[in-house]
Amino acid sequence: MNKYRIILCILLFSLTITKGQVNTYNPYSSYAIGQLSPVGHNYNISMGGLGTSLASNQYLNYTNPASYSFLDRTSFEFGMRSSFINMFQNNTKQKNFISGLTSIGLGFPISNRFGLSASLLPYSSVGYNVQTNRTINSISLDPLAESTTIIEGSGGINKFLLGTSFKILKNLSFGANINYLFGSIEREEHLYTNPLQWHLREINAKFIRGFNFDFGLLYFHLMEDYKFNMGFSVRPAKEINTQSQTVRVRSLGEIYYPANPDNEIQIDEVSNHQTNFPLESSVGISIEDNKKWLLGLDYKYINWDNYYELGKNTCCMQNSHEFIFGGFFTPKKDDIYNYFNRVQYRFGLSYSSGYLDYINHFSGTLGLALPINRVVSTLNIALKYGVMSPSELMVNPIKEQYFSIYLSMTLNEKWFQKIKIQ
């Protein structure tokens, strides 16, 4: 009973922090739904995001829902991330630090052919603060006034999924996820005249609520000494309900006072519309020696050309292509004398282009799965270094370098064993 209470407390705690945490500081997160979060639990992230063809019996892998039927015991994971970020523009450098929840998940077998899973994780993040100084020519303000504009963004989208998987054949499995997307994204723009006389403020908030679905297939073929795996997953395009509202405030001085006749406030009616989340698909292959190692390759595609809000395509979106190579190595997992022979050493490389025009993203990861003595559970550590490089074709491009540390605990137990009385 204690373990159920612990997990319930973690679930409630995670629900309270997913809304408030800041997961990015990047001006490019102002586009579309923000900066996309890394896909998968620590198991996937430590191998560069690899997962389409993986069917682990002790780690959750929601990147392909067909994997749940391979679980042989209850698996619970809770993970956190800390990131150190450097951003460069011309001769300017800025440092940021972020930390927060990466995922929480629970999966368990119902039978040797049927599995279930649930996970809560961030889907995208928005966080930026941009300031510009310029001269404006306005009738309502002083002609040719000097002004300062500050644009801030915050929020993001979270995802809660329920998944199921069934083995059609001994070596072929089918699975599906039902994903509930929820969150809010806020954009706030301030315009100050210099010296301070007028303050114009515009706040736009949009709230996203809706479902989409993942489908996956996993097939493996046993050879004499190895196992060959193939996987495929797809998320069809889906329109998601979105509400948006804009508030505009004009005040003489920085603070708005209703009693001042020069001050104005305008609140638009709530607008209900659809945001089209595009088709996503991935295909992967891997080969493994069950006792020692695995090597795999994934290709992922997202059709961002078809992303739109308010019936219009969003500026600067481009189809995304990602290539992932990763794997793991365990020297001798049954060694009772040398602990480090039982450690699973992981690595991964990832390269992607698209989502936003002219931006390429490269990352490399190293990870460890440290066994916890006497139980089939692990402490997972992953170190990730990445670079986001805009093309020189962009005006004043911003380059980002980051170093992230991922920590998670994976607990595996037989929760649903029948008690036998002899």
C-alpha positions in Angstrom: 0.0 0.0 0.0 2.9 2.4 0.7 4.2 2.3 -2.8 0.7 3.3 -4.2 0.6 6.2 -1.8 4.1 7.3 -2.9 3.2 7.2 -6.6 -0.1 9.1 -5.9 1.8 11.8 -4.1 4.3 12.1 -7.0 1.4 12.3 -9.5 -0.3 15.1 -7.6 3.0 16.9 -7.1 3.8 16.7 -10.9 0.4 18.1 -11.8 1.0 21.2 -9.7 4.4 21.9 -11.2 3.8 21.2 -14.9 2.0 24.5 -15.3 4.4 26.7 -13.5 7.8 25.5 -14.6 9.9 27.3 -17.2 11.3 24.8 -19.7 13.0 27.1 -22.2 14.6 30.5 -22.9 14.6 30.8 -26.7 13.3 33.6 -28.9 12.4 30.9 -31.6 9.9 29.5 -29.2 7.7 32.4 -30.1 6.6 30.5 -33.3 3.7 28.1 -33.5 3.4 26.0 -30.3 6.9 26.8 -29.0 10.0 24.7 -28.7 9.3 21.0 -28.8 10.4 18.9 -25.8 12.7 15.9 -26.1 10.7 12.7 -26.9 10.6 9.8 -24.5 11.6 8.9 -21.0 15.3 8.8 -19.9 15.6 5.4 -21.5 15.0 7.0 -24.9 16.7 10.3 -24.3 20.0 8.7 -23.2 20.1 7.0 -26.6 19.5 10.2 -28.6 15.7 9.7 -28.7 15.9 6.1 -30.1 12.7 4.1 -29.5 10.7 3.2 -32.6 12.0 -0.4 -32.7 12.7 -0.9 -29.0 10.7 -3.4 -26.9 12.1 -3.5 -23.4 10.6 -5.7 -20.7 11.5 -3.2 -17.9 11.5 0.4 -19.4 8.5 2.4 -20.6 8.8 3.4 -24.3 5.8 5.5 -25.3 7.5 6.6 -28.6 6.0 3.3 -30.0 2.9 2.2 -28.1 3.3 -1.3 -29.4 6.1 -1.8 -26.9 3.8 -2.0 -23.8 2.9 -5.7 -24.3 6.6 -6.6 -23.8 6.6 -5.4 -20.2 6.9 -8.4 -17.8 6.4 -6.4 -14.5 5.1 -3.0 -13.4 7.4 -0.2 -14.4 7.2 3.3 -12.8 9.4 6.2 -13.8 9.8 9.7 -12.6 12.4 12.0 -14.2 13.8 15.5 -13.9 16.1 17.7 -16.1 18.5 20.6 -15.5 19.9 22.5 -18.4 22.7 25.1 -18.8 22.1 27.2 -21.9 24.4 29.7 -23.8 22.9 31.9 -26.5 24.9 33.9 -29.0 23.9 36.7 -31.3 26.7 38.6 -33.1 29.0 39.6 -30.2 26.3 39.2 -27.5 26.2 36.2 -25.2 23.5 35.2 -22.7 23.5 32.4 -20.1 20.4 30.8 -18.7 19.5 27.9 -16.4 16.3 25.8 -16.3 15.2 22.8 -14.3 12.0 20.9 -14.2 10.0 17.7 -14.7 10.6 15.7 -17.8 8.2 12.8 -17.4 6.3 10.6 -15.1 5.0 7.2 -16.3 3.5 3.9 -15.2 3.2 0.7 -17.3 2.2 -2.8 -16.4 1.3 -6.1 -18.1 -2.2 -7.5 -17.9 -1.1 -10.8 -19.3 1.8 -12.1 -21.3 0.2 -10.6 -24.5 -1.4 -7.4 -23.2 0.0 -4.3 -21.6 -1.2 -0.8 -20.4 0.6 2.5 -19.8 0.0 6.1 -18.7 2.5 9.0 -18.8 2.5 12.8 -18.1 5.1 14.9 -19.8 5.8 18.3 -21.5 5.0 18.5 -25.2 6.3 22.0 -26.0 7.6 25.0 -24.1 7.5 28.8 -24.6 9.9 31.2 -23.0 11.5 34.4 -24.4 12.1 38.1 -23.6 13.0 40.4 -26.5 13.7 44.1 -26.3 14.1 46.5 -29.2 14.5 50.3 -29.4 13.2 52.3 -32.4 11.6 55.5 -33.6 7.9 55.4 -34.3 5.6 57.7 -36.2 2.2 57.6 -34.7 -0.9 59.9 -34.6 -1.9 58.8 -31.1 1.6 59.2 -29.8 4.1 62.0 -30.2 5.3 62.0 -33.8 8.7 60.4 -34.3 8.9 59.4 -30.6 11.6 57.2 -29.4 10.2 53.9 -28.1 11.2 50.7 -26.3 9.3 47.5 -27.1 9.5 44.5 -24.9 7.9 41.2 -26.0 7.6 38.3 -23.5 6.3 34.8 -24.0 5.6 32.0 -21.5 3.7 28.8 -21.1 3.6 25.6 -23.2 1.6 22.4 -23.8 1.6 19.3 -21.7 0.5 15.8 -22.7 -1.2 13.0 -20.7 -1.4 9.7 -22.5 -3.1 6.4 -21.9 -1.7 3.5 -24.0 -2.4 -0.1 -24.7 -0.6 -2.8 -26.6 -1.5 -6.4 -27.7 0.6 -9.1 -29.2 -1.1 -10.2 -32.4 1.5 -12.9 -32.9 4.4 -14.0 -30.7 6.7 -11.7 -32.6 4.3 -9.0 -33.7 2.6 -6.4 -31.5 0.2 -3.5 -32.2 -0.4 -0.6 -29.8 -2.2 2.8 -29.5 -2.0 5.9 -27.4 -4.7 8.3 -26.6 -3.1 11.7 -26.0 -4.8 14.6 -24.1 -3.0 17.9 -24.9 -3.6 20.8 -22.6 -1.9 24.1 -21.8 -1.7 27.8 -22.4 0.6 30.1 -24.2 0.8 33.8 -23.4 2.4 36.6 -25.4 2.7 40.0 -23.8 4.0 43.1 -25.6 4.9 46.4 -24.0 5.6 49.7 -25.8 7.1 52.6 -23.8 7.7 56.0 -25.3 11.0 57.6 -24.2 11.0 59.6 -22.0 8.2 57.6 -20.4 4.8 59.2 -21.4 2.6 56.5 -22.9 2.6 52.8 -22.1 0.8 50.5 -24.6 0.3 46.9 -23.5 -1.1 44.0 -25.4 -1.7 40.5 -23.9 -2.7 37.6 -26.1 -3.4 34.2 -24.4 -4.5 31.0 -26.1 -5.6 27.8 -24.4 -5.3 24.5 -26.0 -7.4 21.4 -25.1 -7.9 18.3 -27.2 -7.0 14.7 -28.1 -4.9 13.0 -30.7 -3.8 9.5 -31.2 -0.7 7.4 -31.8 -0.6 3.9 -33.5 2.4 1.6 -33.6 3.7 -1.8 -34.8 6.6 -3.8 -33.6 8.1 -6.9 -35.2 11.1 -8.9 -34.2 12.9 -11.9 -35.8 15.1 -14.2 -33.8 18.3 -15.3 -35.5 20.9 -17.7 -34.1 22.7 -15.2 -31.8 20.8 -12.0 -32.3 17.4 -10.4 -32.4 16.4 -8.1 -35.3 13.7 -5.5 -34.5 11.5 -3.3 -36.8 9.1 -0.7 -35.7 6.7 1.9 -37.1 4.5 4.5 -35.5 2.2 7.2 -36.8 0.2 10.1 -35.4 -2.4 11.3 -37.9 -3.0 15.0 -38.3 -5.7 16.3 -35.9 -7.4 19.6 -35.2 -7.2 20.6 -31.5 -9.7 23.0 -29.9 -8.1 26.4 -29.1 -9.5 29.5 -27.3 -7.7 32.8 -27.6 -8.3 36.3 -26.2 -6.5 39.6 -26.5 -6.4 42.5 -24.0 -5.1 45.9 -25.1 -4.3 48.6 -22.5 -3.2 52.2 -23.1 -2.1 54.3 -20.2 -0.6 57.6 -19.5 2.4 56.5 -17.5 3.4 53.0 -16.7 0.4 52.1 -14.5 -3.2 51.9 -15.7 -5.6 54.0 -13.6 -9.3 53.6 -14.6 -10.1 57.1 -13.3 -7.8 58.7 -15.8 -9.8 59.7 -18.9 -6.7 59.3 -21.1 -6.4 55.6 -20.3 -8.2 53.0 -22.3 -8.7 49.2 -22.1 -10.1 46.9 -24.8 -10.9 43.3 -24.2 -11.7 41.2 -27.2 -14.3 38.4 -27.1 -13.0 34.9 -26.6 -12.3 33.3 -30.0 -12.9 29.6 -30.5 -11.0 28.0 -33.3 -9.0 24.9 -34.3 -5.2 24.4 -34.4 -4.1 21.7 -36.8 -1.4 19.5 -35.3 0.3 17.8 -38.3 1.0 14.2 -39.2 4.0 12.6 -37.4 5.6 9.3 -38.4 8.7 7.3 -37.6 10.3 4.1 -38.7 13.2 2.3 -36.9 15.4 -0.8 -37.0 17.7 -2.3 -34.4 19.7 -5.4 -33.7 20.6 -6.7 -30.3 22.3 -9.4 -28.4 19.9 -9.9 -25.5 22.6 -10.2 -22.9 25.0 -7.4 -24.0 24.2 -4.8 -26.5 21.8 -3.0 -28.9 22.3 -0.7 -31.9 19.5 1.1 -33.6 18.5 3.7 -36.2 15.4 5.9 -36.3 14.0 8.3 -38.9 11.2 10.7 -37.8 9.1 13.0 -40.0 6.6 15.7 -39.1 4.6 17.5 -41.7 4.8 21.1 -40.3 3.8 22.5 -43.7 0.2 21.6 -42.8 0.3 23.3 -39.3 -2.2 26.2 -39.1 -4.1 28.3 -36.6 -7.2 30.4 -37.3 -7.4 28.7 -40.7 -4.0 30.2 -41.7 -0.6 28.6 -42.0 2.0 30.0 -39.5 5.0 31.8 -40.8 8.4 30.1 -41.1 7.2 26.5 -40.6 9.0 23.7 -42.5 8.7 19.9 -42.5 10.9 18.3 -39.9 13.3 15.4 -40.6 15.3 13.7 -37.8 17.9 10.9 -37.9 18.8 9.1 -34.7 21.6 6.6 -34.1 22.0 5.0 -30.6 22.3 2.0 -28.5 23.6 0.5 -25.2 26.2 -2.0 -23.9 26.1 -4.1 -20.7 29.4 -5.9 -20.1 27.9 -8.7 -18.0 24.5 -8.1 -16.5 24.5 -11.3 -14.4 27.9 -10.6 -12.7 27.4 -10.7 -8.9 31.0 -9.7 -8.2 31.6 -6.6 -10.2 28.8 -3.9 -10.0 30.0 -1.9 -13.0 29.7 -5.0 -15.3 25.9 -4.8 -14.6 25.6 -1.1 -15.5 24.0 -0.4 -18.8 26.1 2.2 -20.8 24.1 4.2 -23.3 24.8 6.6 -26.1 23.0 8.4 -28.9 23.4 10.9 -31.7 20.6 13.0 -33.3 20.4 15.4 -36.2 17.3 17.2 -37.3 16.3 20.0 -39.7 13.1 21.8 -40.1 10.2 22.8 -37.8 11.4 26.4 -38.3 13.1 27.5 -41.5 16.9 27.4 -41.7 17.4 25.8 -38.2 19.4 22.6 -37.7 19.7 20.8 -34.4 22.5 18.4 -33.5 22.9 16.6 -30.1 24.9 13.8 -28.5 24.1 11.9 -25.3 25.7 9.5 -22.9 23.8 7.7 -20.2 24.0 5.1 -17.4 21.4 2.8 -16.0 22.7 2.0 -12.5 21.1 -1.2 -11.0 19.7 -1.0 -7.5 20.8 -4.0 -5.6 18.3 -6.8 -5.0 15.6 -5.3 -7.1 15.1 -5.0 -10.9 15.1 -1.2 -10.7 17.6 1.4 -11.9 18.8 4.9 -11.3 19.1 6.5 -14.8 21.6 9.3 -15.6 21.9 11.0 -19.0 24.2 13.8 -20.2 23.2 15.7 -23.3 25.0 18.3 -25.3 23.3 20.0 -28.2 23.6 22.9 -30.7 20.9 24.7 -32.5 22.4 26.5 -35.5 20.3 28.9 -37.7 21.4 29.5 -41.2 23.4 32.6 -42.0 20.5 33.5 -44.3 18.5 34.6 -41.3 18.8 38.2 -40.1 20.7 38.4 -36.8 20.6 34.6 -36.2 20.7 33.3 -32.7 22.8 30.2 -31.9 22.1 28.1 -28.9 24.4 25.6 -27.1 23.1 23.7 -24.1 24.2 21.0 -21.7 21.5 19.0 -19.9 21.5 16.5 -17.1 18.7 14.0 -16.9 18.0 12.0 -13.7 15.2 9.5 -13.3 14.3 6.5 -11.2 12.8 3.4 -12.8 11.1 1.0 -10.3 10.1 -2.5 -11.5 8.1 -4.8 -9.3 5.6 -7.7 -9.7 2.5 -5.9 -8.4 -0.2 -8.2 -9.6 1.1 -11.7 -8.5 -1.5 -14.1 -7.3 -0.8 -15.4 -3.8 -0.5 -19.2 -3.7 -1.3 -21.1 -0.5 0.5 -24.4 -0.3 
